[in-house]
Amino acid sequence: IGGKMIKRVLDEEKANYCDKLLEKLIMDEKKYDSSIMNVHIENYFKEVVKNQDNILLVYEENNIIKGYIFFKKLDKENGYLIDGLYVEEEYRNLGIAKKLLTEGLKLIKNRNIDYIGINVLANNKIAFDLYKSFGFKEFKIIMRKEL
């Protein structure tokens, strides 16, 4: 897969490491959504990578996984959902997220799908701007009032 830094995850060890990154992603999102609870993720990616339609990619350098992106094939629609993109804090602002997104989009481009979706929390301007720069547009807005 384009460039030796980005690898598709099919093995259990890397999948389990991505579980830890998903936990960090969820904790990060607490900054934008106070209702998010602490979670412990175990064996999630190990199961999802068994489905060849799902695509889990990592950015790895010197045997250190610095980030991941997960493209989940939607069951009822002809599309994919980017169901997680995370780069470890100390490796941010190095273009890793862009590289992961670029490579993932290349992989699913030839899969004859109608669309790729992503859910972004409204206050996460960095993520919002990243996806906008790749041509994603606002499609649905969900509003909420805290009580």
TORKOL-440990 format. One line per 5 residues: for each residue y, x, z of N, C-alpha, C, CB. Coordinates in nm, 4 decimals. Each point is the difference from the previous one (the first is absolute). Glycine has a CB too. Example, Ala and Ser with C-alpha at 12.3 -4.5 7.8 and 13.67 -1.06 7.14 Angstrom:
-0.5690,1.3190,0.7800,0.1190,-0.0890,0.0000,0.1200,0.0900,0.0000,-0.1173,-0.1892,0.1246; 0.2223,0.1542,-0.1966,0.1190,0.0820,0.0060,0.1090,-0.0770,0.0730,-0.0628,0.1184,-0.2145
// end
This chain:
-0.1183,0.0864,0.0000,0.1183,-0.0864,0.0000,0.1228,0.0897,0.0000,-0.1220,-0.1873,0.1237; 0.2113,0.1600,-0.2141,0.1202,0.0794,-0.0245,0.0494,0.0826,0.1168,0.0580,-0.1710,-0.1590; -0.0623,0.2998,0.1469,0.0462,0.0887,0.1050,-0.1016,0.0069,0.1128,0.2368,-0.0527,-0.0598; -0.2647,0.1734,0.1035,-0.1048,0.0156,0.1005,0.0440,-0.0480,0.1386,-0.0865,0.1932,-0.1311; 0.2121,-0.2252,0.1467,0.0510,-0.0462,0.1293,-0.0425,-0.1436,0.0306,0.1945,0.1539,-0.0279
-0.2057,-0.2354,-0.0746,-0.0313,-0.1407,0.0196,-0.1459,-0.0237,-0.0347,0.2380,-0.0664,-0.0506; -0.3093,0.0102,0.1460,-0.1436,-0.0211,-0.0177,-0.0355,-0.1430,0.0353,-0.0459,0.2414,0.0508; -0.0483,-0.2960,-0.1252,-0.0511,-0.1326,0.0328,-0.1015,0.0146,0.1130,0.0373,-0.0835,-0.2381; -0.0262,-0.0029,0.3357,-0.0883,0.0059,0.1162,-0.1212,-0.0889,-0.0242,0.1959,0.0459,0.1532; -0.3123,0.0162,-0.1459,-0.1250,-0.0739,-0.0104,-0.0926,0.0350,0.1166,0.0237,-0.0053,-0.2508
0.0085,0.1116,0.3244,-0.0878,0.0436,0.1092,0.0488,-0.0538,0.1347,-0.0566,0.2077,-0.1304; -0.0383,-0.2206,0.2210,0.0255,-0.0615,0.1301,0.0983,0.0796,0.0861,-0.2282,-0.0958,-0.0118; 0.2192,0.2276,0.0073,0.0855,0.0833,0.0853,0.1482,-0.0214,-0.0320,-0.1846,0.1699,0.0152; 0.2183,-0.1623,-0.1437,0.1405,-0.0196,-0.0394,0.0425,-0.1452,0.0227,-0.0215,0.1842,-0.1714; -0.0698,-0.2767,0.1473,0.0309,-0.1420,0.0234,0.0332,-0.0223,0.1471,-0.1524,-0.0683,-0.1899
0.0762,0.1292,0.2789,0.0263,-0.0148,0.1438,0.1336,0.0624,0.0387,-0.2465,0.0014,0.0432; 0.2841,0.1094,-0.1085,0.1299,0.0616,0.0265,0.1128,-0.0951,-0.0428,-0.1008,0.2312,-0.0315; 0.0791,-0.3006,-0.0788,0.1000,-0.0962,-0.0474,0.0157,-0.1163,0.0978,-0.0544,0.0633,-0.2365; -0.0514,-0.0976,0.3097,0.0121,-0.1011,0.1058,0.1075,0.0418,0.1005,-0.2437,-0.0625,-0.0284; 0.2446,0.1910,0.0650,0.0990,0.0511,0.0957,0.1414,-0.0071,-0.0586,-0.1751,0.1526,0.0984
0.1865,-0.1234,-0.2283,0.1308,-0.0092,-0.0648,0.0468,-0.1452,-0.0071,-0.0522,0.2061,-0.1339; -0.0402,-0.2986,0.1126,0.0352,-0.1421,-0.0007,0.0523,-0.0428,0.1370,-0.1742,-0.0432,-0.1768; 0.1124,0.0919,0.2828,0.0505,-0.0280,0.1355,0.1439,0.0490,0.0142,-0.2340,0.0181,0.0930; 0.2605,0.1023,-0.1427,0.1354,0.0561,0.0075,0.0981,-0.0840,-0.0821,-0.0975,0.2304,0.0324; 0.0537,-0.2760,-0.1494,0.0843,-0.0855,-0.0842,0.0381,-0.1275,0.0763,-0.1115,0.0916,-0.2091
0.0138,-0.1527,0.2715,0.0262,-0.1238,0.0746,0.0964,0.0273,0.1151,-0.2286,-0.0882,-0.0613; 0.2119,0.1989,0.1316,0.0913,0.0355,0.1085,0.1415,0.0240,-0.0540,-0.1924,0.1014,0.1285; 0.2007,-0.0372,-0.2444,0.1293,0.0230,-0.0652,0.0708,-0.1320,-0.0306,-0.0900,0.2126,-0.0989; 0.0131,-0.3117,0.0564,0.0583,-0.1287,-0.0385,0.0554,-0.0765,0.1196,-0.1591,-0.0084,-0.1907; 0.1225,0.0489,0.3108,0.0556,-0.0637,0.1207,0.1524,0.0149,0.0052,-0.2156,0.0465,0.1218
0.2667,0.0584,-0.1883,0.1452,0.0200,-0.0048,0.0694,-0.1177,-0.0688,-0.0357,0.2491,-0.0045; -0.0373,-0.3144,-0.0866,0.0578,-0.1069,-0.0808,-0.0495,-0.1381,0.0420,0.0178,0.1611,-0.1878; -0.1250,-0.1662,0.2661,-0.0584,-0.1277,0.0410,-0.0551,0.0147,0.1415,-0.0571,-0.0602,-0.2408; 0.1326,0.0107,0.3373,-0.0375,0.0171,0.1405,-0.1252,-0.0783,0.0393,0.2396,0.0364,0.0490; -0.2832,-0.1282,-0.1326,-0.1187,-0.0791,0.0349,-0.1311,0.0729,-0.0307,0.1340,-0.2050,-0.0437
-0.1255,0.3198,-0.0224,-0.1214,0.0753,-0.0334,-0.0610,0.0557,0.1282,0.0922,0.0594,-0.2292; -0.2210,-0.0807,0.2419,-0.0723,0.0446,0.1188,-0.0659,0.1354,-0.0264,-0.0402,-0.2400,0.0681; 0.0112,0.3126,0.0412,-0.0765,0.1239,-0.0122,-0.1395,-0.0334,-0.0525,0.1312,0.1085,0.1894; -0.1824,-0.0243,-0.2738,-0.1316,-0.0251,-0.0584,-0.0843,0.1270,0.0035,0.0979,-0.1785,-0.1483; -0.2265,0.1573,0.1401,-0.0936,0.1110,-0.0194,-0.0824,-0.0351,-0.1227,-0.0097,0.0595,0.2506
0.0171,0.0250,-0.3526,-0.0714,-0.0240,-0.1254,-0.1235,0.0892,-0.0024,0.2152,-0.0618,-0.1217; -0.3284,0.0020,0.0924,-0.1227,0.0779,-0.0094,-0.0876,-0.0552,-0.1121,0.0113,0.0538,0.2467; -0.0588,0.0359,-0.3324,-0.0921,-0.0345,-0.1089,0.0580,-0.0974,-0.1025,-0.1829,0.0385,0.1600; 0.3151,-0.0515,-0.1661,0.0617,-0.0904,-0.0971,-0.0143,0.0572,-0.1412,0.1639,-0.0805,0.1754; -0.1105,0.2001,-0.1955,-0.0013,0.0573,-0.1348,-0.1404,0.0374,-0.0448,0.2299,0.0850,0.0391
-0.3164,-0.0508,0.0550,-0.1395,0.0302,-0.0346,-0.0631,-0.1179,-0.0746,-0.0189,0.1511,0.2022; 0.0553,-0.2712,-0.1594,-0.0542,-0.1204,-0.0639,0.0714,-0.0317,-0.1317,-0.0600,-0.0877,0.2268; 0.1934,0.0956,-0.2278,0.0731,-0.0418,-0.1206,-0.0248,0.0921,-0.1189,0.1735,-0.0977,0.1479; -0.2019,0.2264,-0.1242,-0.0218,0.0890,-0.1143,-0.1365,-0.0225,-0.0649,0.1492,0.1680,0.1087; -0.2346,-0.2440,-0.0446,-0.1295,-0.0337,-0.0611,0.0206,-0.0889,-0.1230,-0.1127,0.0177,0.2259
0.2228,-0.0918,-0.2275,0.0356,-0.0822,-0.1154,0.0757,0.0894,-0.0984,0.0108,-0.2151,0.1410; -0.0712,0.2415,-0.2565,0.0584,0.0912,-0.0987,0.1347,-0.0487,-0.0552,-0.2316,0.0682,-0.0590; 0.2591,-0.1980,0.0733,0.1290,-0.0521,-0.0462,0.1147,0.0449,0.0896,-0.1186,-0.1971,-0.0958; 0.0900,0.2216,0.2242,0.1020,0.0476,0.0923,0.0234,0.1487,-0.0238,-0.0647,-0.1754,0.1710; 0.1894,0.2178,-0.1558,0.0332,0.1406,-0.0239,0.0736,0.0551,0.1218,0.0128,-0.0388,-0.2508
-0.0753,0.1360,0.3169,0.0601,0.0694,0.1127,0.0219,0.1444,-0.0430,-0.1117,-0.1537,0.1720; 0.2378,0.1958,-0.1697,0.0353,0.1363,-0.0390,0.0623,0.0726,0.1181,0.0342,-0.0728,-0.2387; -0.0613,0.2025,0.2490,0.0667,0.0820,0.1002,0.0731,0.1142,-0.0686,-0.1743,-0.0600,0.1721; 0.2788,0.1043,-0.1078,0.0693,0.1221,-0.0405,-0.0480,0.1065,0.0975,0.2078,-0.1227,-0.0961; -0.2770,0.2213,0.0422,-0.0620,0.1014,0.0841,0.0417,0.1382,-0.0451,-0.1939,-0.1511,0.0427
0.2315,0.2331,0.0525,0.0426,0.1366,-0.0280,-0.0604,0.0903,0.1067,0.2170,-0.0782,-0.1099; -0.2862,0.1835,0.0682,-0.0657,0.0918,0.0940,-0.0870,-0.0748,0.1010,0.1916,0.1584,-0.0271; -0.2691,-0.2533,-0.0228,-0.0904,-0.0819,0.0830,0.0719,-0.0844,0.1047,-0.1711,0.1735,-0.0354; 0.3010,-0.1946,0.0167,0.0768,-0.0866,0.0908,0.0417,-0.1232,-0.0784,0.0842,0.1978,0.1381; -0.1274,-0.3132,-0.0910,0.0427,-0.1254,-0.0625,0.1390,-0.0329,0.0533,-0.2408,-0.0845,-0.0243
0.3361,0.0780,-0.0683,0.1392,-0.0203,0.0396,0.0470,-0.1435,-0.0211,0.0422,0.2374,-0.0558; -0.1191,-0.3155,-0.0208,0.0376,-0.1383,-0.0243,-0.1065,-0.0718,-0.0792,0.2391,0.0645,0.0067; -0.2249,-0.1969,-0.0142,-0.0955,-0.0797,-0.0769,0.0695,-0.1216,-0.0608,-0.1875,0.0772,0.1499; 0.1202,-0.1332,-0.2498,0.0408,-0.1286,-0.0565,-0.1276,-0.0784,-0.0275,0.2145,0.0962,-0.1038; -0.2076,-0.2266,0.1279,-0.1173,-0.0848,-0.0209,0.0364,-0.1165,-0.0902,-0.0922,0.0652,0.2246
0.0230,-0.0746,-0.3376,0.0143,-0.1105,-0.0940,-0.1202,-0.0912,0.0179,0.1318,0.1422,-0.1661; -0.1069,-0.2621,0.2135,-0.1069,-0.0965,0.0265,-0.0063,-0.1018,-0.1125,0.0279,0.0310,0.2484; -0.1452,-0.0449,-0.3076,-0.0196,-0.0995,-0.1067,0.0002,-0.1381,0.0624,-0.1334,0.1632,-0.1409; 0.2133,-0.2529,0.0865,0.0075,-0.1367,0.0509,-0.1182,-0.0809,-0.0524,0.2521,0.0141,0.0119; -0.3109,-0.0934,0.0751,-0.1197,-0.0765,-0.0365,0.0301,-0.1164,-0.0925,-0.0979,0.0650,0.2165
0.1994,-0.1416,-0.1822,0.0229,-0.1263,-0.0700,0.1004,0.0098,-0.1143,-0.0536,-0.1126,0.2116; 0.1155,0.2294,-0.2270,0.0996,0.0170,-0.1049,-0.0295,0.1288,-0.0753,0.1732,-0.1271,0.1341; -0.1196,0.1393,-0.2532,-0.0212,0.1197,-0.0802,0.1094,0.1020,0.0304,-0.1117,-0.1366,-0.1812; 0.1068,0.1877,0.3035,0.1022,0.0945,0.0401,-0.0474,0.0905,0.1120,0.1716,-0.1635,-0.0700; -0.0827,0.2521,0.1064,-0.0233,0.0926,0.1107,0.1124,-0.0158,0.1012,-0.1217,0.1632,-0.1516
0.0911,-0.1294,0.2759,0.1004,0.0067,0.1055,0.0019,0.1430,0.0513,-0.0319,-0.2454,0.0645; 0.1500,0.3043,-0.0595,0.0107,0.1295,0.0662,-0.0028,-0.0332,0.1482,0.1351,0.1144,-0.1908; -0.2470,-0.0860,0.2531,-0.0250,-0.0438,0.1367,0.0099,0.1181,0.0958,-0.1480,-0.1849,-0.0846; 0.2471,0.2675,0.0621,0.0231,0.1125,0.0879,0.0382,0.1244,-0.0770,-0.1601,-0.0978,0.1603; 0.2711,0.1552,-0.1206,0.0464,0.1299,-0.0499,0.0606,0.0683,0.1201,0.0437,-0.0815,-0.2408
-0.0960,0.1972,0.2753,0.0479,0.0682,0.1201,-0.0026,0.1498,-0.0228,-0.0827,-0.1875,0.1462; 0.1895,0.2531,-0.1034,0.0081,0.1459,-0.0020,0.0325,0.0436,0.1426,0.0763,0.0086,-0.2464; -0.1530,0.0899,0.2956,0.0236,0.0533,0.1345,0.1466,0.0421,0.0122,-0.2416,0.0787,0.0179; 0.2989,-0.1042,0.0997,0.1435,0.0207,0.0196,0.0480,0.1401,-0.0390,-0.0132,-0.1659,0.1825; -0.0641,0.2679,-0.1471,0.0457,0.1372,-0.0274,-0.0054,0.0375,-0.1481,-0.0782,0.0604,0.2268
0.0173,-0.1464,-0.3093,-0.0089,0.0289,-0.1434,0.0840,-0.0958,-0.0846,-0.2289,0.0894,0.0396; 0.3149,-0.1643,0.0246,0.0816,-0.0960,-0.0749,0.1140,0.0698,-0.0737,-0.0575,-0.1766,0.1679; 0.1123,0.1068,-0.2655,0.1115,0.0495,-0.0822,-0.0398,0.1200,-0.0856,0.1573,-0.0821,0.1745; -0.2863,0.0911,-0.2071,-0.0493,0.1067,-0.0881,-0.0539,-0.0577,-0.1307,-0.0559,0.1395,0.2015; 0.0732,-0.2701,-0.2210,-0.0458,-0.0633,-0.1232,-0.1465,-0.0420,0.0018,0.1689,0.1343,-0.1155
-0.2337,-0.1271,0.2308,-0.1426,-0.0330,0.0088,-0.0233,-0.1482,-0.0291,-0.0318,0.1842,0.1686; 0.1127,-0.2709,-0.1121,-0.0166,-0.1448,-0.0243,0.0149,-0.0311,-0.1486,0.0887,-0.0508,0.2308; 0.0090,0.1123,-0.2951,0.0196,-0.0218,-0.1439,-0.1210,0.0472,-0.0796,0.2473,0.0254,0.0309; -0.3018,0.0898,0.0070,-0.1180,0.0528,-0.0712,-0.1194,-0.0930,0.0179,0.0838,0.2351,0.0327; -0.1059,-0.2837,0.0889,-0.1111,-0.0915,0.0255,0.0168,-0.1287,-0.0799,-0.0273,0.0970,0.2300
0.1482,-0.1506,-0.2291,0.0276,-0.1244,-0.0721,-0.0171,0.0192,-0.1505,0.1592,-0.0688,0.1818; -0.1065,0.1774,-0.2337,-0.0114,0.0294,-0.1430,-0.1460,0.0095,-0.0416,0.2192,0.1209,0.0072; -0.2983,-0.0470,0.0687,-0.1404,0.0203,-0.0346,-0.0783,-0.1306,0.0098,0.0158,0.2364,0.0814; 0.0106,-0.3137,0.0238,-0.0690,-0.1279,0.0159,0.0325,-0.0964,-0.1132,0.0040,0.0334,0.2464; 0.1223,-0.0396,-0.2845,0.0402,-0.0886,-0.1090,-0.0658,0.0420,-0.1317,0.2188,-0.0424,0.1167
-0.2327,0.1734,-0.1382,-0.0686,0.0484,-0.1200,-0.1449,-0.0478,-0.0022,0.1502,0.2016,-0.0047; -0.2154,-0.1942,0.1199,-0.1420,-0.0369,0.0078,-0.0241,-0.1477,-0.0276,-0.0309,0.1826,0.1640; 0.1223,-0.2684,-0.1181,-0.0269,-0.1428,-0.0190,0.0645,-0.0567,-0.1267,-0.0155,-0.0208,0.2470; 0.0941,0.1016,-0.3140,0.0671,-0.0458,-0.1220,-0.0986,-0.0490,-0.1056,0.1835,0.1609,0.0479; -0.2971,-0.0951,-0.0587,-0.0977,-0.0334,-0.1031,-0.1029,-0.1024,0.0460,0.0324,0.2269,-0.0911
-0.0083,-0.2938,0.2001,-0.0993,-0.0927,0.0553,0.0243,-0.1451,-0.0415,-0.0247,0.1546,0.1923; 0.1137,-0.1777,-0.2868,0.0238,-0.1346,-0.0519,0.0340,-0.1003,0.1100,-0.1555,0.0526,-0.1862; 0.2560,-0.0183,0.2667,0.0434,-0.0904,0.1067,0.1370,-0.0574,-0.0331,-0.1334,0.1307,0.1692; 0.1675,-0.2384,-0.1001,0.1272,-0.0678,-0.0268,0.1168,0.0567,0.0803,-0.1306,-0.2037,-0.0507; 0.1043,0.2501,0.1724,0.1101,0.0484,0.0833,-0.0494,0.0852,0.1166,0.1303,-0.2025,-0.0638
-0.0351,0.2704,0.1253,-0.0233,0.0749,0.1237,0.1039,-0.0507,0.0992,-0.0936,0.2091,-0.1209; 0.0492,-0.2483,0.2382,0.0897,-0.0487,0.1025,0.0114,0.0983,0.1153,-0.0581,-0.2326,-0.0647; 0.1640,0.2171,0.1408,0.0211,0.0800,0.1211,0.0820,-0.0852,0.0961,-0.0095,0.2227,-0.1279; -0.0281,-0.2217,0.2534,0.0794,-0.0659,0.1039,0.0793,0.1065,0.0731,-0.1696,-0.1873,0.0261; 0.3008,0.1709,-0.0208,0.0878,0.0966,0.0662,0.0808,-0.0749,0.1051,0.0133,0.1475,-0.2081
-0.0073,-0.0909,0.3280,0.0831,-0.0611,0.1038,0.1466,0.0166,-0.0391,-0.1746,0.0474,0.1794; 0.2517,-0.1536,-0.1586,0.1378,-0.0076,-0.0510,0.0876,0.1179,0.0415,-0.0234,-0.2454,0.0057; 0.0079,0.2929,0.1160,0.0872,0.1078,0.0476,-0.0490,0.1391,-0.0366,0.0635,-0.1481,0.1848; -0.1773,0.1574,-0.2510,-0.0537,0.1299,-0.0379,0.0609,0.0413,-0.1344,-0.2169,-0.0454,0.1265; 0.3422,0.0892,-0.1199,0.0763,0.0321,-0.1204,-0.0632,0.1135,-0.0804,0.2054,-0.0767,0.1177
-0.2636,0.1741,-0.0495,-0.0611,0.1136,-0.0703,-0.1134,-0.0492,-0.0890,0.0609,0.1552,0.1899; -0.1500,-0.2387,-0.1333,-0.1119,-0.0528,-0.0793,0.0520,-0.0912,-0.1104,-0.1518,0.0146,0.2005; 0.2456,-0.1004,-0.1661,0.0562,-0.0931,-0.0978,0.0568,0.0761,-0.1198,0.0530,-0.1632,0.1848; 0.0268,0.2656,-0.1570,0.0614,0.0791,-0.1073,-0.1042,0.0752,-0.0819,0.2047,0.0234,0.1401; -0.3090,0.0270,-0.0749,-0.1066,0.0696,-0.0715,-0.0650,-0.0927,-0.1016,-0.0404,0.1464,0.1999
-0.0016,-0.2645,-0.1563,-0.0689,-0.0917,-0.0912,0.0935,-0.0495,-0.1100,-0.1506,-0.0697,0.1876; 0.2768,0.0459,-0.1530,0.0974,-0.0417,-0.1014,0.0143,0.1068,-0.1093,0.1230,-0.1347,0.1750; -0.1259,0.2605,-0.1336,0.0146,0.1094,-0.0969,-0.1194,0.0068,-0.0956,0.1352,0.1273,0.1690; -0.2471,-0.1889,-0.1306,-0.1178,-0.0045,-0.0856,-0.0077,-0.1299,-0.0802,-0.1178,0.1463,0.1639; 0.2235,-0.2267,-0.1571,0.0051,-0.1214,-0.0800,-0.0492,-0.1264,0.0693,-0.0293,0.1465,-0.1908
-0.0021,-0.1370,0.3194,-0.0380,-0.1209,0.0742,0.1249,-0.0837,0.0233,-0.1942,0.1194,0.1128; 0.1775,-0.2513,-0.1201,0.1125,-0.0916,0.0200,-0.0352,-0.0999,0.1092,0.0715,0.0262,-0.2411; 0.0334,-0.0785,0.3058,-0.0238,-0.1027,0.1017,-0.0645,-0.1201,-0.0660,0.1964,0.0793,0.1375; -0.3016,-0.1290,-0.0755,-0.0758,-0.1105,-0.0567,-0.0017,-0.1198,0.0951,-0.1412,0.1644,-0.1270; 0.1251,-0.1378,0.2538,-0.0075,-0.1059,0.0985,0.0674,0.0516,0.1278,-0.2167,-0.0954,-0.1015
0.2958,0.0129,0.1624,0.0644,0.0387,0.1249,-0.0511,-0.0935,0.1096,0.2082,0.0877,-0.1215; -0.2620,-0.0276,0.2264,-0.0459,-0.0757,0.1151,0.1002,0.0237,0.1113,-0.2455,0.0173,-0.0683; 0.2962,-0.1252,0.1251,0.1008,0.0135,0.1048,-0.0627,-0.0384,0.1338,0.1878,-0.0500,-0.1642; -0.1294,0.1050,0.2733,-0.0520,-0.0282,0.1330,0.1149,0.0003,0.0998,-0.2233,0.1029,-0.0593; 0.2143,-0.1880,0.1565,0.0976,-0.0030,0.1110,-0.0739,0.0337,0.1267,0.1452,-0.1734,-0.1144
-0.0980,0.2777,0.1830,-0.0609,0.0389,0.1275,0.0444,-0.0980,0.1082,-0.0057,0.2445,-0.0697; -0.0866,-0.2816,0.1551,0.0316,-0.0931,0.1108,-0.0135,0.0676,0.1337,-0.0775,-0.1904,-0.1379
// end
